[in-house]
């Protein structure tokens, strides 16, 4: 279960986080749709089994994702046009998480997992924007260019291959951090 869900979550993490504003938008939409899906699916989960439960979850996920997409088209058109592919995949996330039983866990565990994933998306989006464009917060408002940290950035980090490079660097930092903090005792024997 964990491997399939983790691999599925790589898609929005690497693809939809070109900038901090894109990461914020997809995080909010993913959180809202997953939350409403969990609430609406909980009474159906007890009454339906097998193929009927799968069809109900698929219909509900597609409906909620379509409604969220329409809302984004109405009020956030420029963001919606750049994130349209990843918005459509939110329904797939709902169905896979339902199939693997992620919504049967306690609410605190599910909320913690969702919050950690959202924070990771925001961190990756912010780092990609800082390294790729040299600014942070670009695109959050029409009248603000964002916090400019340096004039030009490395454009590679705004593309998906740059996201893989950044994710590899973050994993290396995490591994170095945990290795440094672990207590390693060496015994010297004469």
C-alpha positions in Angstrom: 0.0 0.0 0.0 2.6 2.5 1.0 4.7 2.2 -2.1 1.8 2.7 -4.5 0.5 5.7 -2.6 3.9 7.2 -2.3 4.7 6.8 -6.0 1.3 8.4 -6.8 2.0 11.4 -4.6 5.3 12.0 -6.5 3.2 13.2 -9.5 1.9 16.4 -8.0 5.0 16.9 -5.8 7.3 17.0 -8.8 5.0 18.2 -11.6 2.7 20.8 -10.0 5.3 22.7 -7.8 7.0 24.9 -10.4 6.4 27.9 -8.2 5.3 28.5 -4.6 1.9 29.8 -5.8 1.4 26.7 -7.9 2.3 24.5 -5.0 -0.1 26.5 -2.7 -2.9 26.2 -5.1 -2.6 22.4 -5.7 -2.1 21.8 -2.0 -5.3 23.7 -1.1 -7.3 22.0 -3.8 -6.0 18.5 -3.0 -6.7 19.1 0.7 -10.2 20.4 0.1 -11.2 17.6 -2.3 -9.7 14.9 -0.2 -11.4 16.2 2.9 -14.8 16.5 1.3 -14.3 13.1 -0.3 -13.5 11.5 3.1 -16.6 13.0 4.7 -18.9 12.1 1.9 -17.6 8.6 1.4 -17.7 7.6 5.1 -21.4 6.8 5.3 -21.2 5.0 1.9 -18.3 2.9 2.9 -20.4 1.0 5.5 -23.3 0.3 3.1 -21.4 -0.6 -0.1 -18.8 -3.3 -0.8 -16.7 -4.4 -3.7 -17.5 -3.0 -7.1 -20.3 -0.8 -5.9 -18.0 0.9 -3.4 -15.4 1.4 -6.2 -17.9 2.9 -8.6 -19.3 5.2 -5.9 -15.9 6.4 -4.9 -15.0 7.0 -8.5 -18.2 8.9 -9.2 -17.8 11.0 -6.1 -14.1 11.7 -6.7 -14.7 12.7 -10.3 -17.7 15.0 -9.3 -15.7 16.7 -6.5 -12.7 17.2 -8.7 -14.8 18.6 -11.5 -16.5 21.0 -9.2 -13.1 22.2 -7.8 -11.8 22.6 -11.4 -14.9 24.7 -12.3 -14.3 26.9 -9.2 -10.6 27.3 -10.2 -11.6 28.2 -13.8 -14.0 30.9 -12.5 -11.7 32.6 -9.9 -8.1 31.5 -10.6 -8.0 31.0 -14.4 -4.3 31.6 -15.0 -3.3 29.2 -12.2 -5.9 26.7 -13.4 -4.6 26.7 -16.9 -1.0 25.8 -15.8 -2.2 23.1 -13.3 -5.1 21.6 -15.3 -3.4 18.2 -15.8 -2.7 17.8 -12.0 -6.2 18.9 -11.0 -7.6 16.0 -13.1 -5.4 13.6 -11.2 -6.9 14.5 -7.8 -9.8 12.1 -8.5 -7.3 9.3 -9.1 -5.7 10.1 -5.7 -9.0 9.9 -4.0 -9.9 6.5 -5.5 -6.4 5.0 -4.8 -6.4 6.3 -1.2 -9.9 4.9 -0.7 -8.9 1.5 -2.2 -5.9 1.2 0.0 -7.8 2.1 3.2 -6.2 5.4 3.9 -9.5 6.9 5.0 -10.2 4.2 7.5 -7.3 5.4 9.7 -8.0 7.8 12.6 -8.7 11.3 11.5 -5.6 12.7 13.4 -3.3 10.3 11.5 -4.8 11.2 8.1 -4.7 14.9 8.9 -1.1 14.7 10.0 -0.1 12.9 6.8 -2.0 15.4 4.7 -0.4 18.3 6.5 3.1 16.9 6.1 2.6 16.3 2.4 1.2 19.8 2.0 4.2 21.3 3.8 6.6 19.2 1.6 4.8 20.5 -1.5 5.2 24.1 -0.3 8.8 23.7 0.6 9.6 22.1 -2.8 7.6 24.7 -4.6 9.3 27.5 -2.7 12.8 26.1 -3.3 12.1 25.5 -7.0 11.0 29.1 -7.4 13.9 30.6 -5.5 16.5 28.5 -7.4 14.7 28.7 -10.7 13.6 32.3 -10.9 15.5 34.0 -8.1 12.3 35.2 -6.3 9.7 33.9 -3.9 6.0 34.6 -4.1 5.9 35.4 -7.8 2.4 35.0 -9.1 0.6 35.3 -5.8 -0.8 38.7 -6.8 -1.0 40.7 -10.0 0.5 43.8 -8.5 3.4 42.1 -6.7 6.4 40.6 -8.3 7.4 38.6 -5.3 10.4 38.8 -3.0 13.3 39.1 -5.4 16.4 37.4 -3.9 18.7 37.4 -6.9 18.2 38.7 -10.5 18.4 35.4 -12.4 18.0 31.8 -11.5 18.7 28.4 -12.9 15.8 27.7 -15.2 16.3 23.9 -15.0 14.8 23.8 -11.5 11.5 25.1 -12.7 11.2 22.0 -15.0 10.3 18.5 -13.9 14.0 17.2 -14.2 15.0 20.0 -11.9 12.4 18.8 -9.4 14.0 15.3 -9.5 17.4 16.9 -8.8 16.0 19.0 -6.0 14.3 16.0 -4.5 17.5 14.0 -4.7 19.3 16.9 -2.9 16.7 17.0 -0.2 16.9 13.3 0.4 20.7 13.5 0.6 20.4 16.3 3.2 17.9 14.2 5.2 20.1 11.2 5.1 23.1 13.3 6.2 21.1 14.9 9.0 19.8 11.6 10.4 23.2 10.0 10.1 24.9 12.9 12.0 22.3 12.9 14.7 22.4 9.1 15.3 24.7 7.9 18.0 27.4 5.8 16.6 29.8 4.2 19.1 33.0 2.8 17.9 34.8 0.4 20.1 38.5 0.2 19.9 40.0 -3.1 20.9 43.8 -3.4 21.3 
